[in-house]
């Protein structure tokens, strides 16, 4: 149990960035809808995707390498999508806050990728998985 408390700083930062991305994801629905209430389908999709993201972040934080890989892939796709989206949003005079939002989201996604792929993160997750496998073999 004490080993789990010795997570590298990069995983703690990844957790914080993941939580920031969840907050940005939930904020995006209201930004897209403008004044007035967001559609229930858009809000539902945002809540579901935020729940999946939260699950992946927590599994990664507790040593799940498969979740780390999925998070990296999703973050790369999200980063690329945000980069494509920003110039279009800047051209539309009514949506400068959404362009800023997309830029913040792209930055957080890029940082999440970097911190999840840090050698210390991978090493800790590999050690955590080996420790669990040896525990199952001893049972």
C-alpha positions as CSV (number, residue, x, y, z in Angstrom):
1,X,0.0,0.0,0.0
2,X,2.8,2.4,0.7
3,X,4.2,1.9,-2.8
4,X,1.0,3.4,-4.3
5,X,1.7,6.5,-2.3
6,X,5.1,6.9,-4.0
7,X,3.6,7.8,-7.3
8,X,5.8,10.0,-9.5
9,X,5.0,13.7,-9.7
10,X,4.2,13.3,-13.3
11,X,1.2,11.1,-12.4
12,X,-0.1,13.6,-9.8
13,X,0.2,16.4,-12.5
14,X,-1.6,14.1,-15.0
15,X,-4.4,13.7,-12.5
16,X,-4.8,17.4,-12.1
17,X,-4.7,18.0,-15.9
18,X,-7.3,15.3,-16.4
19,X,-9.6,16.9,-13.9
20,X,-9.0,20.2,-15.7
21,X,-10.0,18.6,-19.0
22,X,-13.2,17.2,-17.4
23,X,-14.1,20.7,-16.2
24,X,-13.3,22.2,-19.7
25,X,-15.4,19.5,-21.3
26,X,-18.4,20.3,-19.1
27,X,-18.0,24.0,-19.8
28,X,-17.9,23.5,-23.5
29,X,-21.5,22.7,-23.8
30,X,-22.6,26.0,-22.4
31,X,-20.1,27.9,-24.6
32,X,-21.4,26.2,-27.7
33,X,-25.0,26.9,-26.9
34,X,-24.4,30.6,-26.1
35,X,-27.1,32.3,-24.0
36,X,-29.9,30.0,-23.0
37,X,-29.8,26.4,-21.9
38,X,-27.7,23.8,-23.6
39,X,-29.5,20.9,-25.3
40,X,-30.1,17.8,-23.3
41,X,-28.4,15.6,-25.9
42,X,-25.3,17.8,-25.8
43,X,-25.2,17.9,-22.1
44,X,-25.7,14.1,-21.8
45,X,-22.8,13.5,-24.3
46,X,-20.6,15.9,-22.3
47,X,-21.5,14.1,-19.0
48,X,-20.9,10.7,-20.5
49,X,-17.6,11.6,-22.0
50,X,-16.5,13.3,-18.8
51,X,-17.4,10.1,-16.9
52,X,-15.3,8.0,-19.3
53,X,-12.4,10.4,-19.0
54,X,-12.7,10.3,-15.2
55,X,-12.7,6.5,-15.2
56,X,-9.6,6.4,-17.4
57,X,-7.8,9.0,-15.3
58,X,-8.4,7.1,-12.1
59,X,-7.5,3.7,-13.5
60,X,-4.2,5.2,-14.9
61,X,-3.6,6.9,-11.5
62,X,-3.9,3.5,-9.9
63,X,-1.5,1.7,-12.2
64,X,-3.6,0.8,-15.3
65,X,-1.3,0.9,-18.3
66,X,-4.1,0.2,-20.8
67,X,-6.0,3.2,-19.5
68,X,-2.8,5.3,-19.9
69,X,-2.5,4.3,-23.5
70,X,-6.2,5.1,-24.2
71,X,-5.8,8.5,-22.5
72,X,-2.7,9.3,-24.6
73,X,-4.6,8.3,-27.9
74,X,-7.7,10.3,-26.9
75,X,-5.6,13.3,-25.9
76,X,-3.6,13.2,-29.2
77,X,-6.9,13.1,-31.1
78,X,-8.4,15.9,-29.0
79,X,-5.2,18.0,-29.3
80,X,-5.3,17.7,-33.1
81,X,-9.0,18.4,-33.3
82,X,-8.5,21.5,-31.1
83,X,-5.7,22.8,-33.3
84,X,-7.9,22.4,-36.4
85,X,-10.8,24.1,-34.7
86,X,-9.0,27.2,-33.3
87,X,-8.4,29.1,-36.7
88,X,-12.1,28.6,-37.6
89,X,-13.2,29.9,-34.3
90,X,-11.0,32.9,-34.5
91,X,-12.5,33.9,-37.8
92,X,-16.0,34.0,-36.3
93,X,-16.3,37.3,-34.5
94,X,-18.9,35.9,-32.1
95,X,-16.9,33.1,-30.6
96,X,-13.6,34.4,-29.2
97,X,-14.2,32.8,-25.8
98,X,-14.7,29.4,-27.5
99,X,-11.3,29.9,-29.3
100,X,-9.7,30.6,-26.0
101,X,-11.4,27.6,-24.5
102,X,-10.1,25.4,-27.3
103,X,-6.6,26.7,-26.9
104,X,-6.7,26.0,-23.2
105,X,-8.0,22.5,-23.9
106,X,-5.3,21.8,-26.5
107,X,-2.6,23.0,-24.1
108,X,-3.9,20.8,-21.3
109,X,-4.2,17.8,-23.6
110,X,-0.6,18.3,-24.9
111,X,0.7,18.6,-21.3
112,X,-1.3,15.4,-20.3
113,X,0.3,13.5,-23.2
114,X,3.8,14.7,-22.1
115,X,3.3,13.8,-18.4
116,X,1.7,10.4,-19.1
117,X,4.6,9.5,-21.4
118,X,7.3,10.6,-18.9
119,X,9.6,7.7,-18.1
120,X,8.8,7.9,-14.4
121,X,5.1,7.4,-15.1
122,X,5.7,4.3,-17.3
123,X,8.3,2.9,-14.8
124,X,5.9,3.3,-11.9
125,X,3.0,1.7,-13.8
126,X,5.1,-1.2,-14.9
127,X,6.4,-1.8,-11.4
128,X,2.8,-1.5,-10.0
129,X,1.6,-4.1,-12.6
130,X,4.5,-6.5,-11.8
131,X,3.8,-6.2,-8.1
132,X,0.1,-7.1,-8.7
133,X,1.1,-10.0,-10.9
134,X,3.5,-11.4,-8.3
135,X,0.8,-11.0,-5.7
136,X,-1.6,-13.1,-7.8
137,X,1.1,-15.7,-8.4
138,X,1.7,-16.1,-4.6
139,X,-2.0,-16.6,-3.9
